[in-house]
Amino acid sequence: MSGADALEFCLTLARAHASLSQRLDEDLGAFHGLNFSDFTLLCQLMRADRGRMPMERLARALGLSMSALVRRLAPLEKTGLVERLASPAGDPRRHAALRSGGRQLMQGALATAKAHCLDAMQATDPQRLHDICTARQILLTLCADNEAHA
């Protein structure tokens, strides 16, 4: 792959992300009062053990600095969706945790996001499923690279 091909792939990826994010922002906002950024944060917490995660790890997973994560958590805390907790005994890190209201909101929001993503993927030829799995692996590799540089 040439540098020009890599650049085109990354620019197309950014455009696809922007387009999908915009559509998800609209529906998640209209039906659940969430933007896509808040949804991704809450989704990370839902997938975490007991709905809680060290804030440093959460920031890294979202591609945020700690100060940006704190700014994103503040309104979610005020609405009762998340909370910041002291760590379990012996762990000096602070944790972000999903509250019951956040878990309830996410149940509906997940259904909306899944339906939207399924709709977006419907245009893909089923014969290209292998290509989609390969692309997903490439994206996961990019995510891991991002974590190493965070």
Buried (B, 14 or more C-beta within 10 A) or exposed (E): EEEEEEEEBEEEBEEEEEEBBEBBBEBBBEEBEBBBBBBBBBBBBBEBEEBBBBBBBBBBBBEBEEEEBBEBBEEBBEEEBBBBEEEEEEEEEBBBBBBEEBBEBBEEBBEBBEEBEEEBEEEEEEEEEEEEEEEEEEEEEEEEEEEEEE
